[in-house]
Every structure is written in C-alpha cells, then in structure tokens.
Amino acid sequence: MRYIIIGAGAVGGTVGGRLAQAGHEVVLVARGRHLTALGEQGLRLRVPEGELTYRLPAVDGPSPLGELRADDVLVLAVKTQDTVAALEIWGDAPVAGGGTAAERLPLVCLQNGVEGQRLALRRFRHVYGVSVWLPSTFVEPGVVSAAGTPLTGILHLGRYPHGTDDTARRIAADLEASCFEVPVVPDVARWQYAKLLTNLGNTLQALSGPDDGQEARAALRERVWAEGVAVLDAAGIACASAEEQKQARGDKVTLVPLEGAPRGGGSSWQSLARGTGTIEADHLNGEIVLLGRLHGVPTPLNELLQRLANQFAREHRAAGSLPVAELVRLADETVAATGPEVDQ
C-alpha cells in the first residue's frame, strides 16, 4: 500500500517518516514554506536515534499524482478545523479503474477529538478512526521531531463508527513495523473519547504554559476534566478507563531530550507558537460544550477555555502568556456568573 499523508506536520510527518524508514511508499501533502522545504531538503525527522532525512514526493494536492492508485491509503493528519477543506480537495480525486477516492479508498483520521471522522463519514465510505498518542513537534519547515522510545507512539485503530476489517489489520501491521504499537479495536470511539478528556488540558497549556506542578494549575485542570466526565456520563458515551489507558501505555513511550528539538507543549500550544491564526479548541473543549448543551450539563470552564483559545489564536498572542493566577480568577468569575460546578 502507498500512504498519502494529508497534513505532514508533527504527527503526520512523524508517521510518514517512520513508514518510509520501514520501506513503505509514502507521499507527503503540505503547503507553504513546509512544502517548499520538503521538496528542497526532504523530510528531516529528529528521533532518539538521531536525525533521519527522507526525500519523499511532496505535493499540495492530488493533481500532481494523476489518478490515485487502488492500493492508496489516505491518512488525514490535518487539524480538525482544516478537515472540510481537505476532504473537498481529496474526495473527488479519481482512482485508477474508476470511481473516486471518497468511494473507494480508506481514509484514516489521525487526529485529536472525534469530529474529524464524523465529517469524513459524510463524504468517504471507508473511514478509520485512530486514538493518537504520539508526542511530536513541528520544529520548523521541513523538520519534525518525536521524542518517544522504544516506541514512537501508540495508535488504537478501528473502523468508524465501529468494527474492524482486513484493511485495518494491514494498516496496523505496516505501522507496527514502523516503531508504533497499533491495537486494532472494534470500539475505537471509546478510546478516542478517553483521549478527548486528556486533550481538554491542551488549551489550558496553550494559554498559561506547560504543567509545572503548580497546585493552582493542577486544580483547574481537574475542574475542566470533571466537566468533561459529567458530560460524557450524561450523554451515555463510554470511554476507556484510566486504568485501561495506563495498562495500554505502560512504559512503552518514554520521552527523551532531543538536541535541536525543544518540546514546548502539545498541539494547541504549537498552533499558538507558530502563529497559525487557528486552534483546535472548538473540537476539544468545544466538543464538551456542545455535548453539555445537548444534554443539559453546564460546562462554563470548557466554554471559557474555548473562547480564550480562539481569541489568542485570532490575535496571535503568545503561547503560555496568560498567568495561571489570572486564568483561575477568570474561571472562578465565570463559574460564579453561571452557577455551581459539577461535582469533582
């Protein structure tokens, strides 16, 4: 199978590089300065064993590839807010032998949150979800890093909305030969919702900086998480337990310092640090806000984080520039104005 990585940033670039390292055919899809750097210098992947360079085909869309192949796998690794645009570009791409990508090819959603695969299923027949645990960083155009060892990441994979098949198992086998552990599960959404709860802290980190052990920061994170748990319970949405996640991860992915690849924070932090003008909070904290409104559960803290994150992105404010004490004050004021919090 040939893997077409739509969005060769931190996660997509890491997966593409590792697949190429294992001998698989890979095409990278990018734009702007990143696309230029990939074309001129190749993909530079910084990992614990050193910096690896892969000169792979790099395109900005399907046109340069001509007809897609029947054995192509589309890996959607753009941020959720960019999903619709990517689906529009790739869905109608012709496939050798007839039909379109949306009709014939598997689409693997390698994204945070749960909305991307919902959007994909409206257009693509064969959609696969992934619960992504892959610490990685976009360092600069053409350069990404992943500090995990001995595995680069753990990717729970399954058909969306449920089930498994031979395609999922073939993709998993290729990824497992590329420094990942890839459990093929019939209930991938259960793992994704568990990851969503973890990702609720992404916005807090992006606004006020990485976790430094401060009690105030930890307490606020717990309050945000408690809203998410209450919402999923009210909606009747199952998610993998903390113990299941702990057992699945173990010590398989240990982060080590990488020279020339500082890790400032997660995906939302990186969006602000790069000044992209957008952030995925609408599909992380905003998912909890949406479910809360649908099921009558107040979510004032997640709504606050969603609003502040979007404001920071629009105004190109620096990542981590809101003091924790100020964020806690805003949280307390918001809760006081909207009513009592859920029980923690």
FENFEN-V590687 format. One record per pair of residues at least 6 apart in sequence whose ideal C-beta (glycine too) atoms are under 7 Angstrom apart, sorted by the first residue. I is the first residue (numbers start at 1). J is the second residue. D is the distance in whole Angstrom. If there is no record, write none. Layout:
I_J_D, I_J_D
This chain:
1_71_5, 1_73_5, 1_170_7, 1_174_7, 2_25_4, 2_27_7, 2_69_6, 2_71_6, 2_72_5, 3_16_7, 3_19_5, 3_24_6, 3_26_5, 3_73_5, 3_75_6, 4_27_5, 4_29_6, 4_72_6, 4_73_7, 4_74_5, 4_75_7, 5_12_5, 5_15_7, 5_16_4, 5_26_6, 5_27_7, 5_28_5, 5_29_6, 5_75_5, 5_77_6, 6_29_5, 6_74_6, 6_75_6, 6_76_5, 6_77_6, 6_78_6, 6_86_5, 6_90_6, 7_29_7, 7_76_7, 7_77_4, 7_78_4, 8_16_6, 8_28_4, 8_29_6, 8_30_5, 8_38_7, 9_77_7, 9_138_5, 9_144_7, 10_136_4, 10_137_5, 10_138_4, 10_144_5, 10_270_7, 11_77_5, 11_110_6, 11_132_6, 11_134_6, 11_136_6, 12_75_7, 12_77_3, 12_110_7, 13_43_6, 13_45_7, 13_144_4, 14_45_7, 14_134_6, 14_136_5, 14_144_6, 14_146_4, 14_152_6, 15_75_7, 15_77_7, 15_110_7, 16_26_5, 16_28_5, 16_43_7, 16_56_7, 17_43_5, 17_45_4, 17_52_6, 17_54_6, 18_152_6, 18_178_4, 18_179_5, 18_180_7, 19_26_5, 19_174_7, 19_178_5, 20_26_5, 20_54_5, 20_56_6, 21_52_6, 21_178_7, 22_177_5, 22_178_4, 24_174_6, 26_56_5, 27_56_7, 27_57_5, 27_59_6, 27_65_7, 28_38_6, 28_43_6, 28_56_5, 28_57_7, 28_58_5, 29_59_6, 29_60_7, 30_38_6, 30_58_6, 31_60_5, 33_141_4, 34_141_4, 34_142_7, 35_58_6, 35_60_6, 37_141_4, 37_142_3, 38_58_4, 38_142_6, 39_58_5, 41_142_5, 42_53_5, 42_54_6, 42_55_4, 42_56_7, 43_53_7, 43_54_5, 43_56_6, 43_142_7, 44_51_6, 44_53_5, 44_142_6, 44_143_5, 45_52_5, 45_54_7, 45_144_6, 46_139_7, 46_143_7, 46_145_4, 46_258_5, 46_260_7, 46_261_4, 47_146_5, 47_152_7, 48_147_7, 48_149_4, 48_256_5, 48_258_7, 59_65_6, 61_89_5, 62_68_7, 62_89_7, 62_90_6, 62_93_4, 67_94_5, 67_95_6, 67_96_5, 68_93_5, 68_94_7, 68_95_5, 68_96_7, 68_101_6, 68_105_7, 69_96_6, 70_95_6, 70_96_6, 70_97_6, 70_104_7, 72_105_5, 73_106_5, 73_108_6, 73_171_6, 74_90_6, 74_101_6, 74_105_6, 74_106_7, 74_107_5, 74_108_7, 75_108_5, 75_110_5, 76_83_7, 76_86_6, 76_107_6, 76_108_7, 76_109_5, 76_110_6, 76_111_7, 76_116_7, 76_120_7, 77_110_4, 77_111_7, 78_86_5, 79_280_5, 80_111_6, 80_112_7, 80_113_5, 80_115_5, 80_116_5, 80_280_5, 80_283_4, 81_278_5, 81_280_6, 81_282_7, 81_283_7, 83_116_5, 83_119_5, 84_119_6, 87_119_6, 87_120_6, 87_123_5, 90_101_5, 91_100_6, 91_101_6, 91_102_4, 91_123_5, 91_124_7, 92_100_5, 92_102_7, 93_100_6, 93_101_4, 94_100_6, 95_101_6, 95_104_5, 95_105_6, 102_123_5, 102_124_5, 102_125_7, 103_125_6, 105_126_7, 106_126_5, 106_128_6, 106_167_5, 107_120_5, 107_124_5, 107_126_7, 107_127_5, 107_128_7, 108_128_5, 108_130_6, 108_171_7, 109_116_5, 109_117_4, 109_120_6, 109_127_7, 109_128_7, 109_129_5, 109_130_6, 110_130_5, 110_132_6, 111_132_7, 112_132_7, 112_199_5, 112_267_6, 112_280_6, 112_284_6, 113_196_6, 113_199_7, 113_280_7, 113_283_4, 113_284_6, 113_287_6, 114_189_7, 114_192_5, 114_193_7, 114_196_6, 114_287_6, 115_283_5, 115_287_7, 117_127_6, 117_129_5, 117_160_4, 120_127_5, 121_127_5, 121_160_6, 127_160_4, 128_157_6, 128_158_7, 128_159_6, 128_160_6, 128_168_6, 129_158_6, 129_160_4, 129_188_4, 129_189_7, 129_192_6, 130_155_5, 130_156_7, 130_157_5, 131_156_4, 131_188_6, 131_191_4, 131_192_5, 131_195_5, 132_155_6, 132_195_7, 133_153_6, 133_154_5, 133_249_7, 133_253_7, 134_146_7, 134_152_7, 134_153_3, 134_155_7, 135_146_7, 135_147_6, 135_148_6, 135_255_6, 136_144_6, 136_145_7, 136_146_4, 137_144_7, 137_145_5, 137_261_6, 137_263_5, 137_270_7, 138_144_6, 138_270_6, 138_274_7, 139_145_5, 139_261_5, 145_258_5, 145_261_4, 146_152_5, 147_255_5, 147_256_6, 147_258_5, 147_263_6, 148_253_4, 148_254_7, 148_255_6, 149_254_6, 149_256_6, 150_252_7, 151_179_6, 151_180_6, 151_181_6, 151_252_5, 151_253_5, 152_179_4, 152_180_6, 153_180_5, 153_253_6, 154_180_7, 154_181_5, 154_248_6, 154_249_6, 154_252_6, 154_253_6, 155_175_6, 155_180_5, 155_182_5, 156_183_5, 156_185_5, 156_188_6, 156_191_4, 157_168_6, 157_171_7, 157_172_5, 157_182_5, 157_184_6, 157_188_7, 158_164_6, 158_168_6, 158_184_6, 158_185_5, 158_186_6, 158_187_7, 158_188_3, 159_165_6, 159_168_6, 160_188_7, 161_189_6, 162_186_6, 162_187_6, 163_186_6, 164_184_5, 164_186_5, 168_184_5, 169_184_6, 172_182_4, 172_184_5, 175_182_5, 176_182_5, 181_252_6, 185_191_7, 190_238_5, 190_239_6, 190_240_5, 191_240_5, 193_232_6, 193_237_6, 193_239_4, 194_239_4, 194_240_4, 194_245_6, 196_284_7, 196_287_6, 197_225_6, 197_228_5, 197_229_7, 197_239_7, 199_284_5, 200_224_5, 200_225_6, 200_228_5, 200_284_6, 200_285_6, 200_288_7, 200_302_7, 201_221_5, 201_224_7, 202_266_5, 202_267_6, 202_268_4, 202_284_6, 203_268_6, 203_281_5, 203_284_7, 203_285_5, 203_305_4, 203_309_5, 204_220_6, 204_221_6, 204_224_6, 204_305_6, 205_211_7, 205_265_5, 205_266_6, 205_268_7, 205_269_5, 206_265_7, 206_268_4, 206_269_5, 206_272_5, 206_279_7, 206_309_6, 206_319_6, 207_308_6, 207_309_7, 207_312_6, 207_322_5, 207_327_6, 208_217_7, 208_320_6, 208_322_5, 208_323_7, 208_324_5, 208_327_5, 209_320_3, 210_265_5, 211_217_6, 214_324_6, 216_324_5, 216_325_7, 216_328_5, 217_324_5, 220_327_7, 220_328_6, 220_331_6, 222_344_6, 223_301_6, 223_341_6, 223_344_7, 224_301_5, 224_302_6, 224_305_7, 226_342_6, 226_344_4, 227_288_6, 227_299_5, 227_301_6, 227_302_5, 227_342_6, 228_288_5, 228_302_7, 230_297_5, 230_342_4, 231_288_5, 231_291_5, 231_292_5, 231_295_7, 231_297_5, 231_299_6, 232_239_6, 234_295_4, 234_297_5, 235_291_5, 235_295_5, 264_273_6, 264_319_7, 265_319_7, 267_280_7, 268_279_6, 268_280_6, 268_281_7, 268_309_7, 269_319_5, 271_278_7, 271_279_5, 271_313_7, 272_279_7, 272_312_6, 272_313_6, 272_319_4, 273_319_4, 275_316_5, 277_313_6, 277_314_7, 277_316_7, 278_313_6, 279_309_5, 279_310_7, 279_313_4, 281_305_7, 281_306_5, 281_309_4, 281_310_6, 282_306_6, 285_302_4, 285_305_5, 285_306_4, 286_306_5, 288_299_5, 288_302_5, 289_299_5, 289_302_5, 289_303_5, 289_306_6, 292_298_6, 292_299_4, 297_342_7, 298_338_6, 298_339_6, 300_334_5, 300_335_5, 300_338_4, 301_331_6, 301_334_7, 301_335_7, 304_330_6, 304_331_6, 304_334_5, 335_341_5
